[in-house]
Amino acid sequence: MKLLIPVDGSRAALAAMDHVIALHGAGVDVEAVVLNVQPRMPRHIAQFSSGSARAALRAERSANALAPAIEALTRARTPFAALTDLGAPAERIAAVAMREAVDEIVMGVGRHPQWLRWLNPSIAQGVMARTDIPVTVLARGQVGALSRYGVPAGIVGIAAVLWAVE
C-alpha cells in the first residue's frame, strides 16, 4: 500500500505519520511517500531577493519540516521516499499523489472552530476537491473554549445590540 503523507512540521502532520507507522507495525505492507510543499513567495517580497536565496530558504524550511517524519519512519523501519514541491499546497499534494500513483493520502489536521473553517478552508478540503484518491484525515488537538464559545457569544451579543438599537 503506497501512502502519501503531506508534512509541514506540525504536531497534526506527525499524527498522520504515527498512523502510517502503526499500520506498518500491524503488518500492513506500507510504502510511505512523505511530501513537504513550500508555498511560492509573493511577488512583492520576492523582488527583493535572488532566486538562489529563495531556493535556499525553501530548502531549509522543507528540510526542517521533513526531519521529524524522516526520523520517525527510519526509527520504525518503514520504507519511505521524501519529496519536496513548490506551489499551492492543496494543488501540489493532489498532483504529487496522482504522479506517484499512491493508494491513499493520509493527512493530519489541527482542530479549528467552524467559523474559522468558513473563513479559511483547509488544505485537506482542497486536496479532496482536486483528486479521487481516498484521503484519510486525522484530527489532533482541542478547540479552545474561547474559540468554541467566545466568538459565537460575541456575534450573538453584537446582534442583540443591533436589534436593541433599532
C-alpha positions in Angstrom: 0.0 0.0 0.0 1.6 3.3 -1.1 0.6 6.2 1.1 1.3 9.9 0.6 1.8 11.9 3.9 2.0 15.6 3.5 4.0 17.2 6.3 4.6 20.7 7.4 6.4 20.1 10.7 3.2 20.5 12.8 2.0 18.1 15.5 -1.1 17.3 13.4 1.1 16.2 10.5 3.0 13.9 12.8 -0.3 12.3 13.8 -0.6 11.1 10.2 3.0 9.8 10.4 2.1 7.9 13.6 -0.9 6.4 11.9 1.2 5.1 9.0 3.8 3.7 11.3 1.1 1.9 13.3 -0.2 0.4 10.1 3.3 -0.8 9.2 3.7 -2.2 12.8 0.4 -4.1 12.4 1.8 -5.9 9.5 0.4 -3.9 6.6 2.8 -3.7 3.7 3.3 0.1 3.6 5.4 2.3 1.4 5.3 5.9 2.6 5.8 9.0 0.4 6.5 12.0 2.7 5.9 15.3 1.0 6.6 18.9 2.0 5.1 21.7 -0.2 6.7 25.1 0.1 4.4 28.0 -1.0 5.7 30.5 -3.5 6.9 33.8 -2.1 4.6 36.7 -3.0 6.0 38.8 -5.9 6.2 42.0 -3.9 8.5 40.2 -1.5 10.4 38.1 -4.0 11.5 41.1 -6.0 13.9 42.0 -3.1 15.7 38.6 -3.1 17.6 36.5 -5.5 16.3 33.2 -6.9 19.1 31.3 -5.2 18.3 32.9 -1.8 14.6 31.9 -2.2 15.6 28.4 -3.2 18.0 28.1 -0.1 15.2 29.4 2.2 12.7 26.9 0.7 15.2 24.0 1.0 15.9 24.9 4.7 12.2 25.1 5.6 11.5 21.9 3.8 14.3 20.0 5.5 13.1 21.3 8.9 9.5 20.1 8.1 10.6 16.7 6.8 13.2 15.9 9.5 10.8 14.6 12.3 8.9 12.5 9.7 12.1 11.0 8.3 13.4 10.3 11.8 10.2 8.6 12.8 9.9 6.5 9.7 13.6 5.5 9.9 13.3 4.5 13.5 10.2 2.4 12.7 12.0 0.9 9.7 9.1 1.9 7.4 10.1 2.2 3.8 9.7 5.7 2.5 10.7 8.4 0.0 10.9 12.0 0.9 9.8 14.7 -1.6 9.6 18.4 -1.8 7.5 20.6 -4.1 6.7 24.2 -4.7 3.3 25.9 -5.1 -0.2 26.0 -3.7 -0.2 23.1 -1.1 -3.6 21.5 -1.9 -2.9 21.7 -5.6 0.6 20.2 -5.4 -0.4 17.5 -2.9 -3.1 16.3 -5.3 -0.7 16.5 -8.3 2.1 14.6 -6.5 -0.4 11.9 -5.3 -1.5 11.3 -8.9 2.0 11.4 -10.3 3.3 8.9 -7.6 0.2 6.7 -8.1 -0.4 6.4 -4.4 -3.3 4.4 -3.0 -4.2 6.8 -0.3 -3.4 10.3 1.1 -3.1 10.4 4.9 -3.3 14.0 6.3 -3.1 15.2 9.9 -5.0 18.4 10.6 -5.5 20.6 13.6 -8.9 21.2 15.1 -10.3 24.6 14.3 -13.7 26.2 15.1 -16.3 26.1 12.4 -16.2 29.9 11.9 -12.5 29.7 11.1 -13.1 26.9 8.6 -15.6 29.0 6.8 -13.2 31.9 6.5 -10.1 29.8 5.6 -10.9 26.4 4.0 -8.4 23.7 5.0 -5.7 22.2 2.8 -7.4 18.8 3.3 -10.6 20.1 1.8 -8.7 21.5 -1.2 -7.0 18.1 -1.7 -10.3 16.2 -1.6 -11.7 18.6 -4.1 -8.8 18.0 -6.5 -8.4 14.2 -6.5 -10.4 11.0 -6.5 -7.7 9.3 -4.4 -9.0 8.4 -0.9 -8.0 10.9 1.8 -7.8 9.9 5.4 -7.9 12.9 7.7 -6.7 12.6 11.3 -7.6 15.5 13.6 -5.3 16.4 16.5 -5.7 18.9 19.4 -8.6 20.5 21.0 -10.6 23.6 20.1 -10.1 26.2 22.9 -13.0 27.4 25.0 -12.6 31.0 23.6 -12.9 29.7 20.1 -15.9 27.5 20.9 -17.9 30.0 23.0 -16.2 33.4 22.8 -16.7 34.2 19.1 -20.3 32.9 18.8 -21.2 34.7 22.1 -19.7 37.9 20.7 -21.7 37.5 17.5 -24.9 37.0 19.5 -24.0 40.0 21.6 -23.5 42.2 18.6 -26.8 41.0 17.1 -28.6 41.8 20.3 -27.2 45.3 20.5 -28.1 46.0 16.9 -31.6 44.6 17.4 -32.0 46.8 20.6 -30.8 49.9 18.7 -33.4 49.6 16.0 
